[in-house]
Amino acid sequence: MKLLLENWRRFLNEMSFKKDTKTVVGFDFDHTLARTAGGQVAYFDPDRKWREAPTKKRPVPTGINQKYFETNEKVAEKTAAKAELSDNQIEKLLSLARKDPGKARKLVIKYMRCDGSRSDPFWCPSQAQLDFYTQADQWKGLWKKDPSQRPDCWAFDFSSRDILGWEQGTPEKSQQLPVMKAFRKAFTSPGVEIVILTSRSSAVESQIPKFLKAVGAPAIEQHHIKGCAGCDKGQFLYDEIMSNEKDYDIGNLYFYDDSEANVATVSKAIQRAVNDGLIEGEGVVYRVDKHNGSFSVADRFSPEQTEPSEPSEPSEEGEQDETPT
């Protein structure tokens, strides 16, 4: 029991901050700080027979249990067929979901292929594709009347994500320059601390400082770099940063991410934190363009607001309008 308590305390202290910290600026990694290469292969698992064991942070796991490969062939990324839908097609589906949910629901069911019309493994290289085939949070609204009908038939081999790869060959060429500029600006601002939160596993936590060093960026505390293995980022930020105010008082939170699913969950968590009185200043979520690193305000919350602000257009350089302080 004593060992369990010590491990639990160590876990709680992973995201601790200095007492004078008033602002936390958080960054996703893949296609936010850097254009990374790689992806994951999806395997047909309509009965959820081969999923990883559920956890508190991932009650509906999307990763495939590695025991699957003891009796089934593991498909290499290079030989797997490509995902049926491109990022642009998925973006159009998301737009349709807001305008005509009924039609979008039928198309989502069609392209998920849970009827077995396409059951061969396929390669899913982008975050947008991963969000679609795991039916991430932005799709929940289509099945709010009957969540049990929401399609869920693909399990992913995330083992390839344990090693960082670079879209442009090197970290220097693959960095997202507008976001890295915001990173450096936040680092030099008083009362500000930075966190990096990636959906990859903890295996990449020791690799990210090497990226920062390679691109000439300032180093941050190792315990502020977290691989939470497909967790709900909004819930993670709420639990580990916003609601743990025993030793510090975070008044503002800013977060940068390219994934629509993460933008949605982080926005929801920040609004909850504002409503709960945990953010006295403001919370802002920035939507990052995965191709060029430009970014704009996706949602902005403050105690004076009852609704999120209107999203803004990205500036030419993709910089935020104010320095987090």
C-alpha positions as a LaTeX table, in Angstrom:
\begin{tabular}{lrrr}
\hline
Residue & $x$ (\AA) & $y$ (\AA) & $z$ (\AA) \\
\hline
Met1 & 0.00 & 0.00 & 0.00 \\
Lys2 & 2.84 & 2.40 & 0.85 \\
Leu3 & 4.43 & 1.79 & $-2.55$ \\
Leu4 & 1.13 & 2.42 & $-4.30$ \\
Leu5 & 0.69 & 5.71 & $-2.48$ \\
Glu6 & 4.23 & 6.79 & $-3.36$ \\
Asn7 & 3.67 & 5.96 & $-7.04$ \\
Trp8 & 0.38 & 7.86 & $-6.98$ \\
Arg9 & 2.01 & 10.94 & $-5.45$ \\
Arg10 & 4.77 & 10.76 & $-8.06$ \\
Phe11 & 2.12 & 10.63 & $-10.80$ \\
Leu12 & 0.32 & 13.66 & $-9.37$ \\
Asn13 & 3.56 & 15.64 & $-9.22$ \\
Glu14 & 4.47 & 15.00 & $-12.86$ \\
Met15 & 2.74 & 18.20 & $-14.00$ \\
Ser16 & 3.65 & 20.37 & $-11.00$ \\
Phe17 & 4.46 & 24.06 & $-11.49$ \\
Lys18 & 6.28 & 26.84 & $-9.69$ \\
Lys19 & 4.25 & 28.79 & $-7.16$ \\
Asp20 & 4.48 & 32.02 & $-9.16$ \\
Thr21 & 3.23 & 30.41 & $-12.38$ \\
Lys22 & 0.07 & 32.15 & $-13.58$ \\
Thr23 & $-0.09$ & 30.94 & $-17.18$ \\
Val24 & 0.42 & 27.56 & $-18.80$ \\
Val25 & 0.93 & 27.32 & $-22.55$ \\
Gly26 & 0.45 & 23.82 & $-23.92$ \\
Phe27 & 1.41 & 22.35 & $-27.27$ \\
Asp28 & 0.50 & 19.19 & $-29.09$ \\
Phe29 & 3.52 & 17.69 & $-30.86$ \\
Asp30 & 2.64 & 15.90 & $-34.10$ \\
His31 & 1.88 & 18.43 & $-36.86$ \\
Thr32 & 1.73 & 21.20 & $-34.27$ \\
Leu33 & 5.36 & 21.67 & $-33.23$ \\
Ala34 & 6.68 & 19.44 & $-36.01$ \\
Arg35 & 5.45 & 17.77 & $-39.18$ \\
Thr36 & 6.10 & 14.17 & $-38.29$ \\
Ala37 & 6.06 & 11.13 & $-40.54$ \\
Gly38 & 4.59 & 7.72 & $-39.92$ \\
Gly39 & 1.16 & 6.47 & $-39.08$ \\
Gln40 & $-0.59$ & 3.35 & $-37.91$ \\
Val41 & $-2.21$ & 0.29 & $-39.47$ \\
Ala42 & $-5.89$ & $-0.35$ & $-38.76$ \\
Tyr43 & $-7.24$ & $-3.87$ & $-38.23$ \\
Phe44 & $-10.90$ & $-4.90$ & $-38.53$ \\
Asp45 & $-12.25$ & $-5.66$ & $-35.05$ \\
Pro46 & $-16.05$ & $-5.22$ & $-35.06$ \\
Asp47 & $-16.58$ & $-7.39$ & $-31.97$ \\
Arg48 & $-13.87$ & $-5.57$ & $-29.98$ \\
Lys49 & $-12.23$ & $-8.94$ & $-29.44$ \\
Trp50 & $-8.67$ & $-7.69$ & $-29.86$ \\
Arg51 & $-8.71$ & $-4.30$ & $-28.16$ \\
Glu52 & $-6.34$ & $-3.26$ & $-25.41$ \\
Ala53 & $-7.69$ & $-3.46$ & $-21.90$ \\
Pro54 & $-9.77$ & $-0.40$ & $-20.92$ \\
Thr55 & $-8.31$ & 2.07 & $-18.45$ \\
Lys56 & $-9.68$ & 5.02 & $-16.52$ \\
Lys57 & $-8.31$ & 7.44 & $-19.11$ \\
Arg58 & $-9.21$ & 5.25 & $-22.08$ \\
Pro59 & $-12.46$ & 3.47 & $-21.19$ \\
Val60 & $-13.08$ & 2.79 & $-24.90$ \\
Pro61 & $-9.62$ & 1.74 & $-26.15$ \\
Thr62 & $-8.74$ & 2.00 & $-29.82$ \\
Gly63 & $-5.36$ & 0.25 & $-29.76$ \\
Ile64 & $-5.03$ & $-3.38$ & $-30.74$ \\
Asn65 & $-3.75$ & $-5.89$ & $-28.23$ \\
Gln66 & $-0.33$ & $-7.10$ & $-29.37$ \\
Lys67 & $-1.45$ & $-10.69$ & $-28.66$ \\
Tyr68 & $-3.43$ & $-10.36$ & $-31.89$ \\
Phe69 & $-0.21$ & $-10.81$ & $-33.82$ \\
Glu70 & 0.51 & $-14.18$ & $-32.21$ \\
Thr71 & $-2.17$ & $-15.69$ & $-34.44$ \\
Asn72 & $-2.55$ & $-13.05$ & $-37.17$ \\
Glu73 & $-0.13$ & $-11.49$ & $-39.62$ \\
Lys74 & 1.22 & $-8.05$ & $-38.87$ \\
Val75 & 0.91 & $-5.80$ & $-41.91$ \\
Ala76 & 3.74 & $-3.38$ & $-42.66$ \\
Glu77 & 2.91 & 0.27 & $-43.26$ \\
Lys78 & 4.63 & 0.19 & $-46.64$ \\
Thr79 & 2.49 & $-2.69$ & $-47.92$ \\
Ala80 & $-0.86$ & $-1.77$ & $-46.34$ \\
Ala81 & $-3.52$ & $-0.17$ & $-48.51$ \\
Lys82 & $-4.15$ & 3.53 & $-47.90$ \\
Ala83 & $-7.13$ & 4.74 & $-45.88$ \\
Glu84 & $-10.17$ & 5.22 & $-48.10$ \\
Leu85 & $-10.84$ & 8.81 & $-47.08$ \\
Ser86 & $-8.38$ & 11.69 & $-47.44$ \\
Asp87 & $-8.08$ & 14.57 & $-44.98$ \\
Asn88 & $-10.01$ & 16.84 & $-47.37$ \\
Gln89 & $-12.87$ & 14.36 & $-47.67$ \\
Ile90 & $-13.05$ & 14.01 & $-43.90$ \\
Glu91 & $-13.11$ & 17.80 & $-43.53$ \\
Lys92 & $-16.08$ & 17.95 & $-45.93$ \\
Leu93 & $-17.84$ & 15.25 & $-43.91$ \\
Leu94 & $-17.33$ & 17.25 & $-40.72$ \\
Ser95 & $-18.81$ & 20.32 & $-42.40$ \\
Leu96 & $-21.76$ & 18.25 & $-43.61$ \\
Ala97 & $-22.28$ & 16.88 & $-40.09$ \\
Arg98 & $-22.99$ & 20.43 & $-38.90$ \\
Lys99 & $-25.36$ & 21.23 & $-41.78$ \\
Asp100 & $-27.13$ & 17.92 & $-42.44$ \\
Pro101 & $-26.51$ & 15.39 & $-39.63$ \\
Gly102 & $-28.80$ & 12.77 & $-41.15$ \\
Lys103 & $-26.95$ & 12.66 & $-44.46$ \\
Ala104 & $-23.56$ & 12.81 & $-42.74$ \\
Arg105 & $-24.52$ & 9.91 & $-40.47$ \\
Lys106 & $-25.28$ & 7.70 & $-43.48$ \\
Leu107 & $-21.98$ & 8.60 & $-45.15$ \\
Val108 & $-19.98$ & 7.97 & $-41.98$ \\
Ile109 & $-21.55$ & 4.51 & $-41.65$ \\
Lys110 & $-20.82$ & 3.84 & $-45.32$ \\
Tyr111 & $-17.13$ & 4.77 & $-45.13$ \\
Met112 & $-16.47$ & 3.13 & $-41.78$ \\
Arg113 & $-17.19$ & $-0.21$ & $-43.51$ \\
Cys114 & $-18.28$ & $-1.92$ & $-40.31$ \\
Asp115 & $-20.51$ & $-4.16$ & $-42.46$ \\
Gly116 & $-17.33$ & $-5.94$ & $-43.57$ \\
Ser117 & $-17.41$ & $-4.58$ & $-47.12$ \\
Arg118 & $-13.76$ & $-3.63$ & $-46.62$ \\
Ser119 & $-12.12$ & $-5.58$ & $-43.83$ \\
Asp120 & $-8.48$ & $-5.70$ & $-44.94$ \\
Pro121 & $-5.94$ & $-3.76$ & $-42.84$ \\
Phe122 & $-5.12$ & $-0.28$ & $-44.08$ \\
Trp123 & $-2.58$ & 2.43 & $-43.33$ \\
Cys124 & $-3.82$ & 5.55 & $-41.57$ \\
Pro125 & $-1.04$ & 8.20 & $-41.62$ \\
Ser126 & $-2.85$ & 11.40 & $-40.59$ \\
Gln127 & $-4.47$ & 12.63 & $-37.38$ \\
Ala128 & $-7.68$ & 13.48 & $-39.25$ \\
Gln129 & $-7.94$ & 9.90 & $-40.51$ \\
Leu130 & $-7.19$ & 8.49 & $-37.08$ \\
Asp131 & $-9.88$ & 10.73 & $-35.57$ \\
Phe132 & $-12.40$ & 9.54 & $-38.16$ \\
Tyr133 & $-11.79$ & 5.80 & $-37.91$ \\
Thr134 & $-11.64$ & 5.88 & $-34.10$ \\
Gln135 & $-14.83$ & 7.98 & $-34.18$ \\
Ala136 & $-13.35$ & 10.64 & $-31.94$ \\
Asp137 & $-15.35$ & 13.25 & $-30.04$ \\
Gln138 & $-16.30$ & 15.45 & $-32.98$ \\
Trp139 & $-18.51$ & 12.64 & $-34.32$ \\
Lys140 & $-20.40$ & 11.99 & $-31.07$ \\
Gly141 & $-23.12$ & 14.50 & $-31.94$ \\
Leu142 & $-24.30$ & 12.37 & $-34.85$ \\
Trp143 & $-25.32$ & 9.60 & $-32.45$ \\
Lys144 & $-26.38$ & 11.61 & $-29.40$ \\
Lys145 & $-29.89$ & 10.08 & $-29.49$ \\
Asp146 & $-28.52$ & 6.54 & $-29.51$ \\
Pro147 & $-24.76$ & 6.30 & $-28.80$ \\
Ser148 & $-24.89$ & 2.50 & $-29.12$ \\
Gln149 & $-25.32$ & 2.89 & $-32.88$ \\
Arg150 & $-22.06$ & 4.74 & $-33.27$ \\
Pro151 & $-19.77$ & 2.68 & $-35.55$ \\
Asp152 & $-16.63$ & 1.27 & $-33.92$ \\
Cys153 & $-14.92$ & $-1.55$ & $-35.79$ \\
Trp154 & $-11.24$ & $-0.64$ & $-36.19$ \\
Ala155 & $-8.33$ & $-1.24$ & $-33.82$ \\
Phe156 & $-4.95$ & 0.39 & $-34.43$ \\
Asp157 & $-1.40$ & $-0.80$ & $-34.05$ \\
Phe158 & 0.22 & 2.17 & $-32.33$ \\
Ser159 & 3.60 & 0.51 & $-31.82$ \\
Ser160 & 5.08 & 2.38 & $-34.80$ \\
Arg161 & 4.37 & 5.66 & $-33.00$ \\
Asp162 & 7.00 & 4.96 & $-30.35$ \\
Ile163 & 9.73 & 6.41 & $-32.59$ \\
Leu164 & 9.52 & 9.95 & $-33.96$ \\
Gly165 & 9.96 & 10.37 & $-37.70$ \\
Trp166 & 10.18 & 13.55 & $-39.78$ \\
Glu167 & 8.06 & 14.45 & $-42.78$ \\
Gln168 & 10.83 & 16.56 & $-44.32$ \\
Gly169 & 13.66 & 14.24 & $-43.35$ \\
Thr170 & 15.13 & 16.21 & $-40.41$ \\
Pro171 & 13.78 & 17.97 & $-37.30$ \\
Glu172 & 15.07 & 21.33 & $-38.58$ \\
Lys173 & 13.21 & 21.09 & $-41.87$ \\
Ser174 & 10.09 & 19.61 & $-40.29$ \\
Gln175 & 9.49 & 22.15 & $-37.50$ \\
Gln176 & 6.30 & 24.22 & $-37.70$ \\
Leu177 & 7.93 & 27.65 & $-37.70$ \\
Pro178 & 4.92 & 29.83 & $-36.66$ \\
Val179 & 4.17 & 27.54 & $-33.70$ \\
Met180 & 7.83 & 27.29 & $-32.73$ \\
Lys181 & 7.94 & 31.10 & $-32.70$ \\
Ala182 & 5.00 & 31.09 & $-30.28$ \\
Phe183 & 6.82 & 28.45 & $-28.21$ \\
Arg184 & 9.90 & 30.65 & $-27.87$ \\
Lys185 & 7.77 & 33.70 & $-27.08$ \\
Ala186 & 5.96 & 31.86 & $-24.30$ \\
Phe187 & 9.26 & 30.63 & $-22.86$ \\
Thr188 & 10.53 & 34.18 & $-22.36$ \\
Ser189 & 7.28 & 35.52 & $-20.88$ \\
Pro190 & 7.20 & 36.04 & $-17.08$ \\
Gly191 & 5.04 & 33.74 & $-14.99$ \\
Val192 & 4.61 & 31.30 & $-17.89$ \\
Glu193 & 5.43 & 27.62 & $-18.06$ \\
Ile194 & 5.18 & 25.35 & $-21.09$ \\
Val195 & 3.87 & 21.80 & $-21.42$ \\
Ile196 & 3.93 & 19.45 & $-24.39$ \\
Leu197 & 1.12 & 16.91 & $-24.50$ \\
Thr198 & 1.13 & 14.26 & $-27.22$ \\
Ser199 & $-1.24$ & 11.39 & $-27.93$ \\
Arg200 & 1.74 & 9.12 & $-28.46$ \\
Ser201 & 2.97 & 6.82 & $-25.71$ \\
Ser202 & 5.48 & 7.75 & $-23.03$ \\
Ala203 & 8.18 & 6.22 & $-25.26$ \\
Val204 & 8.56 & 9.54 & $-27.11$ \\
Glu205 & 8.94 & 11.69 & $-23.99$ \\
Ser206 & 12.73 & 11.34 & $-24.04$ \\
Gln207 & 12.87 & 12.00 & $-27.81$ \\
Ile208 & 11.08 & 15.35 & $-27.78$ \\
Pro209 & 13.89 & 17.21 & $-25.92$ \\
Lys210 & 16.25 & 16.03 & $-28.67$ \\
Phe211 & 13.94 & 17.66 & $-31.22$ \\
Leu212 & 13.93 & 20.93 & $-29.26$ \\
Lys213 & 17.72 & 20.89 & $-29.09$ \\
Ala214 & 18.04 & 20.11 & $-32.81$ \\
Val215 & 15.91 & 23.12 & $-33.80$ \\
Gly216 & 17.59 & 25.45 & $-31.31$ \\
Ala217 & 14.54 & 25.82 & $-29.09$ \\
Pro218 & 14.80 & 26.30 & $-25.31$ \\
Ala219 & 14.57 & 23.19 & $-23.13$ \\
Ile220 & 11.61 & 22.72 & $-20.80$ \\
Glu221 & 11.22 & 20.54 & $-17.72$ \\
Gln222 & 11.15 & 16.84 & $-18.64$ \\
His223 & 8.09 & 16.28 & $-16.44$ \\
His224 & 6.25 & 18.86 & $-18.56$ \\
Ile225 & 6.51 & 16.58 & $-21.61$ \\
Lys226 & 3.80 & 13.95 & $-21.48$ \\
Gly227 & 2.84 & 11.12 & $-23.82$ \\
Cys228 & $-0.64$ & 10.12 & $-22.71$ \\
Ala229 & $-1.24$ & 7.37 & $-25.30$ \\
Gly230 & $-4.46$ & 8.47 & $-26.95$ \\
Cys231 & $-5.99$ & 9.98 & $-23.82$ \\
Asp232 & $-8.72$ & 12.62 & $-23.77$ \\
Lys233 & $-6.45$ & 15.69 & $-23.77$ \\
Gly234 & $-9.13$ & 17.96 & $-22.38$ \\
Gln235 & $-9.73$ & 15.68 & $-19.42$ \\
Phe236 & $-5.99$ & 15.29 & $-18.88$ \\
Leu237 & $-5.47$ & 19.08 & $-18.80$ \\
Tyr238 & $-8.41$ & 19.53 & $-16.45$ \\
Asp239 & $-7.24$ & 16.83 & $-14.03$ \\
Glu240 & $-3.49$ & 17.47 & $-14.11$ \\
Ile241 & $-3.25$ & 21.23 & $-14.53$ \\
Met242 & $-6.46$ & 23.15 & $-13.97$ \\
Ser243 & $-7.98$ & 21.32 & $-11.01$ \\
Asn244 & $-4.76$ & 20.69 & $-9.05$ \\
Glu245 & $-4.28$ & 24.10 & $-7.42$ \\
Lys246 & $-2.98$ & 23.09 & $-4.03$ \\
Asp247 & 0.55 & 24.37 & $-4.63$ \\
Tyr248 & $-0.05$ & 26.84 & $-7.46$ \\
Asp249 & $-2.83$ & 28.91 & $-9.01$ \\
Ile250 & $-3.07$ & 28.79 & $-12.81$ \\
Gly251 & $-5.06$ & 31.79 & $-14.03$ \\
Asn252 & $-4.70$ & 31.28 & $-17.80$ \\
Leu253 & $-4.34$ & 28.32 & $-20.13$ \\
Tyr254 & $-3.46$ & 28.39 & $-23.82$ \\
Phe255 & $-3.28$ & 25.27 & $-25.98$ \\
Tyr256 & $-2.20$ & 24.64 & $-29.59$ \\
Asp257 & $-3.35$ & 21.58 & $-31.57$ \\
Asp258 & $-3.98$ & 20.58 & $-35.18$ \\
Ser259 & $-6.55$ & 17.85 & $-34.43$ \\
Glu260 & $-10.22$ & 18.84 & $-34.54$ \\
Ala261 & $-10.98$ & 16.14 & $-31.98$ \\
Asn262 & $-8.43$ & 17.57 & $-29.55$ \\
Val263 & $-9.58$ & 21.14 & $-30.18$ \\
Ala264 & $-13.10$ & 20.03 & $-29.24$ \\
Thr265 & $-12.15$ & 18.16 & $-26.06$ \\
Val266 & $-9.72$ & 20.84 & $-24.83$ \\
Ser267 & $-12.29$ & 23.59 & $-25.49$ \\
Lys268 & $-14.87$ & 21.65 & $-23.50$ \\
Ala269 & $-12.47$ & 21.17 & $-20.60$ \\
Ile270 & $-11.43$ & 24.83 & $-20.53$ \\
Gln271 & $-15.03$ & 26.00 & $-20.52$ \\
Arg272 & $-15.68$ & 23.62 & $-17.61$ \\
Ala273 & $-12.64$ & 25.00 & $-15.75$ \\
Val274 & $-13.86$ & 28.57 & $-16.26$ \\
Asn275 & $-17.31$ & 27.62 & $-14.99$ \\
Asp276 & $-15.72$ & 25.90 & $-11.97$ \\
Gly277 & $-13.68$ & 29.00 & $-11.13$ \\
Leu278 & $-10.35$ & 27.32 & $-11.90$ \\
Ile279 & $-9.39$ & 29.83 & $-14.61$ \\
Glu280 & $-9.67$ & 33.42 & $-13.47$ \\
Gly281 & $-8.14$ & 34.97 & $-16.59$ \\
Glu282 & $-8.80$ & 33.26 & $-19.90$ \\
Gly283 & $-8.47$ & 29.98 & $-21.72$ \\
Val284 & $-7.69$ & 29.91 & $-25.43$ \\
Val285 & $-7.48$ & 27.01 & $-27.86$ \\
Tyr286 & $-5.55$ & 27.58 & $-31.09$ \\
Arg287 & $-6.26$ & 25.54 & $-34.21$ \\
Val288 & $-3.00$ & 24.81 & $-36.06$ \\
Asp289 & $-2.75$ & 24.21 & $-39.80$ \\
Lys290 & $-0.96$ & 20.86 & $-40.07$ \\
His291 & 0.64 & 21.81 & $-43.39$ \\
Asn292 & 2.24 & 25.21 & $-42.71$ \\
Gly293 & 1.97 & 25.79 & $-38.96$ \\
Ser294 & $-0.23$ & 28.89 & $-39.16$ \\
Phe295 & $-2.80$ & 29.08 & $-36.39$ \\
Ser296 & $-5.93$ & 30.93 & $-35.33$ \\
Val297 & $-8.20$ & 31.09 & $-32.28$ \\
Ala298 & $-10.61$ & 28.17 & $-32.29$ \\
Asp299 & $-12.23$ & 29.02 & $-28.93$ \\
Arg300 & $-11.66$ & 31.64 & $-26.26$ \\
Phe301 & $-13.20$ & 31.51 & $-22.78$ \\
Ser302 & $-13.16$ & 33.84 & $-19.79$ \\
Pro303 & $-15.29$ & 34.23 & $-16.65$ \\
Glu304 & $-17.13$ & 37.14 & $-18.29$ \\
Gln305 & $-18.23$ & 34.98 & $-21.23$ \\
Thr306 & $-21.13$ & 32.57 & $-21.27$ \\
Glu307 & $-20.40$ & 31.33 & $-24.81$ \\
Pro308 & $-17.13$ & 30.68 & $-26.66$ \\
Ser309 & $-15.91$ & 33.52 & $-28.85$ \\
Glu310 & $-16.17$ & 33.43 & $-32.61$ \\
Pro311 & $-13.15$ & 31.71 & $-34.23$ \\
Ser312 & $-10.70$ & 34.14 & $-35.81$ \\
Glu313 & $-8.92$ & 33.86 & $-39.12$ \\
Pro314 & $-5.22$ & 33.01 & $-39.04$ \\
Ser315 & $-2.86$ & 35.93 & $-39.50$ \\
Glu316 & $-0.32$ & 35.91 & $-42.31$ \\
Glu317 & 2.39 & 34.71 & $-39.95$ \\
Gly318 & 0.02 & 32.67 & $-37.84$ \\
Glu319 & 0.91 & 34.47 & $-34.63$ \\
Gln320 & $-1.33$ & 35.02 & $-31.64$ \\
Asp321 & $-2.39$ & 38.62 & $-31.03$ \\
Glu322 & $-1.01$ & 38.83 & $-27.53$ \\
Thr323 & 1.79 & 37.42 & $-25.46$ \\
Pro324 & 0.52 & 35.01 & $-22.77$ \\
Thr325 & 1.22 & 36.68 & $-19.45$ \\
\hline
\end{tabular}
